[in-house]
Amino acid sequence: MDGEGKNGRPFQNWSGKTIRQLAVEVAHEEAYDTFYFGLSSFIHADVNMANRFLRLRPDGPSWTQRADQHDVGGVLHDASSFLTCFLKLFGSQFGVWDNAAIDACWDI
């Protein structure tokens, strides 16, 4: 299915919808707004990525693999939110799981 992406450019994917539209459909718009912005910095280098991984040293700038803010809990929270959103959408699109089964998988 074809859709329209940023700046009116066409894109094609399995659903014909933007990631934002998919997030809204499964009531995860806030998670999309919060996490997609930060996670996309790793794919599309931007100022946020530079702020976290670029170090200014006396001999010049250098990139590091360690972010200036290390938050394992935040990463796990972001991952669980994304996976929940994805699984609920996948389950509803293909009739494989219901929302209760997906929510129950986190009750370990």
C-alpha positions in Angstrom: 0.0 0.0 0.0 1.2 3.5 -0.8 1.1 6.4 1.6 2.5 9.9 1.9 5.5 10.5 4.1 7.3 13.7 5.3 7.2 16.6 2.9 4.7 14.9 0.7 7.2 12.2 -0.5 5.6 8.9 -1.2 6.5 5.8 0.8 5.5 2.2 0.7 5.2 -0.2 3.6 3.1 -3.2 4.8 0.4 -1.1 6.3 0.3 2.1 4.1 0.4 4.1 7.3 3.0 6.2 9.1 4.5 5.0 12.3 2.7 7.8 14.1 -0.6 6.7 12.7 0.0 3.1 13.9 0.9 4.4 17.3 -2.3 6.5 17.5 -4.4 3.4 16.5 -3.1 1.5 19.5 -3.2 4.4 21.9 0.6 4.8 22.2 0.9 8.3 20.8 2.6 9.6 23.9 5.1 6.7 23.7 5.7 7.5 20.0 6.3 11.2 20.8 8.6 10.4 23.7 10.6 7.5 22.4 10.7 7.7 18.6 12.4 11.1 18.7 15.2 9.8 20.9 15.6 6.4 19.3 15.6 7.9 15.8 18.7 9.9 16.7 20.7 6.7 16.4 19.5 6.1 12.8 19.5 9.7 11.7 22.3 11.6 13.3 21.1 14.9 14.8 21.9 17.4 17.5 20.5 15.1 20.3 22.9 12.4 19.3 25.8 14.8 19.2 24.8 16.2 22.6 24.9 12.7 24.1 27.9 11.1 22.4 30.2 13.9 21.2 33.0 14.9 23.6 35.0 18.1 23.3 38.6 17.4 24.3 41.7 19.7 24.3 42.9 17.9 21.2 39.5 18.2 19.4 36.1 16.6 19.3 35.7 12.9 19.6 32.8 10.4 19.5 32.3 7.9 22.3 30.2 4.8 22.6 29.1 5.8 26.1 26.3 8.3 26.4 26.7 11.1 28.9 23.5 9.9 30.6 23.3 6.2 31.2 19.8 5.0 32.1 19.3 1.3 31.8 15.8 1.6 33.4 14.8 4.1 30.8 16.0 1.9 28.0 14.1 -1.1 29.4 11.0 1.0 29.9 11.2 2.3 26.3 11.7 -1.2 24.9 8.7 -2.6 26.8 6.5 0.3 25.6 7.6 -0.2 22.0 7.2 -4.0 22.1 3.7 -3.7 23.7 2.6 -1.2 21.1 4.0 -3.4 18.3 2.5 -6.6 19.6 -0.9 -5.1 20.1 -0.9 -3.7 16.6 0.4 -7.0 15.1 -2.1 -9.0 17.2 -5.0 -6.9 16.0 -4.0 -6.8 12.4 -3.5 -10.6 12.1 -5.9 -11.8 14.9 -3.1 -13.7 16.7 -3.2 -12.2 20.2 -5.6 -10.0 22.2 -4.6 -7.1 24.3 -5.1 -9.0 27.6 -2.7 -11.7 26.5 0.0 -9.1 25.6 -0.4 -7.2 28.8 -0.2 -10.5 30.7 3.1 -11.4 29.2 4.7 -8.6 31.3 3.3 -10.0 34.6 6.3 -12.2 35.3 
